[in-house]
Amino acid sequence: MHLSTLVIGAMLSTLFACRNRPGLPLESSNTGFDDSAIIHVRLSRPILLKTNQVALSGLVEATQRTDILTRTSAFVSSMKVNVGDKVSRGDVLATLSADDLHARQAQARAAVAQAQASFENAKKDLDRYIVLNSQQSATKKELDNATLAMNIAHAQLDAARQGLKEVLTSDAYAVLRAPFSGTITHRYQDKGSMALPGSPILSLEGSGSYRISAMAPENIVKLINGVPGLKSASRRLAMC
């Protein structure tokens, strides 16, 4: 029997009403998640309730979810939230060690200063070879080499300046804030841990908008098809 995957949206009030009825026992999560954010439904066979109604197993999850990441390597200096905490947009979730960021800034500034000095020396050499070549005291090859050296020094200076810009920008990521209101569902790092770029520190799920995923046999889908006001790609299933 082929199965069709139906992905639907349902109001939170309907979910709570469904949870307390007999027929589909639910499993509460042991991970500390807020049940209002994620509800795991035990798998079971479809149960026909009455005409045009059917109970199916499925998964309810928030439609808005994100991992909280950092763009720089630094130690976590403080962790403000735990799993299950509700936060508002803009709330501080964690902070990174400013000492590491300041050290990288100093290194980047030193690299810019060194590249700037090398570029100025290369430019002076080029100016000197231009004069010598005009007096036929320097060959064209020597002039070309001086030009190449100046271009390389200029490129190195641009790279050093870009590196400093990136380090200065990373200061803004020393304080991690909630991008939207919701519930903390995972905590991957603790105070003192090393946060790396691309590795999640926390996971946040929004509240108020949910998606229900369910599997239904084709004969059950036929019962759902044709219900007035429902699109074929998004059918309303009786989850209770």
PEURHU-V878798 format. One line per field, one symbol per residue. psi: psi as a letter, one per 30 degrees, with the letter a starting at -180 (. if undefined). burial: # if it has 24 or more other ideal C-beta (glycine too) atoms within 12 Angstrom, else .. A space follows every 50 residues. Layout:
# PEURHU-V878798
psi = ???
burial = ???
This chain:
# PEURHU-V878798
psi = kkkkkkjlklkeeeeeeefgklejklkkkggglkffekkkkkklkkjkea kgkkkllakklkfjklkjllglklkjfkjfllkfkkllkfkkelllkfee eeeeeeeeeeeeeeeeeeeeeeeeeeeeeeeeefghfkleeeeeeeeeee eeeeeeeeeeeeeeeeeeefefgfjklkflkakkfkjfllkfljkkkfkk elkkkllfklkkklkklefeeeeekfkkgklffjkkkjg.
burial = .....#####.#..#..##...##.#......#########....#.... ...##########.##.###.##########.#####...#.#####..# #..##..#..##..#..##..#..##..#.............#..#..## ..#...#..#..##..#..##.######.#.########...#.#....# #######..#######...##.##..........######
